[in-house]
Amino acid sequence: MRVPKEKIDKVMETCRKLGELGQLRCLNCNRKLRFTHVRKYEHGEGYYWVYLQCPYCGYGTALWKLLKYINKR
């Protein structure tokens, strides 16, 4: 998910809370993930890309895909 730099702290805090609630999952192998599996990197000037890296299968799930999945449930 492409996030403006000024909003990255709020997005990361939301990810932490989702992890505490057990809502973070790999969309490939469906295993539960923790906040420590959330990654970010600079994605163009003024933005970060936020995703989850599964330690079990190696799949990278974009945050926007996971949020879409959570909203459907």
C-alpha positions in Angstrom: 0.0 0.0 0.0 1.5 3.3 -1.0 1.5 5.6 2.1 2.5 9.3 2.2 5.5 9.8 4.6 3.5 12.1 6.9 1.0 9.2 7.5 3.4 6.3 7.9 3.4 6.4 11.7 -0.4 6.2 11.9 -0.5 3.3 9.4 2.2 1.4 11.3 0.3 1.9 14.5 -2.8 0.6 12.9 -0.8 -2.5 11.7 0.4 -3.0 15.2 -3.2 -3.0 16.5 -4.3 -5.4 13.8 -1.5 -7.7 14.8 -2.6 -7.6 18.5 -6.1 -8.5 17.4 -4.9 -11.4 15.3 -6.1 -9.9 12.0 -2.8 -10.0 10.1 -2.6 -13.1 7.9 -0.7 -14.3 4.9 -3.1 -14.3 1.9 -1.1 -17.1 0.4 -0.8 -19.8 3.2 -3.4 -18.2 5.6 -1.1 -18.3 8.6 -1.4 -15.6 11.3 1.3 -13.0 11.1 2.6 -10.5 13.7 3.4 -6.8 13.5 7.1 -7.8 13.3 6.3 -9.2 9.8 5.2 -5.7 8.5 7.7 -4.2 6.2 8.1 -0.8 4.5 10.4 0.8 2.0 10.6 4.1 0.2 8.4 4.1 -2.9 8.9 7.2 -4.8 9.5 10.6 -3.4 7.5 11.2 -0.3 5.9 7.7 -0.1 6.4 4.3 1.5 5.2 0.9 0.3 3.8 -1.2 3.2 3.5 -5.0 3.0 3.7 -8.1 5.1 6.4 -10.7 4.5 5.3 -14.2 5.5 8.2 -16.1 7.3 6.5 -19.4 6.5 6.0 -19.3 2.7 7.8 -16.1 1.8 4.8 -14.5 0.2 4.6 -10.7 0.3 1.1 -9.4 0.9 0.5 -5.7 0.1 -1.3 -4.0 3.0 -4.1 -2.8 0.7 -4.9 -6.4 -0.2 -5.0 -7.5 3.4 -7.3 -4.6 4.4 -9.6 -5.5 1.5 -9.7 -9.1 2.8 -10.3 -8.0 6.4 -13.2 -5.7 5.3 -14.9 -8.6 3.5 -15.0 -10.8 6.6 
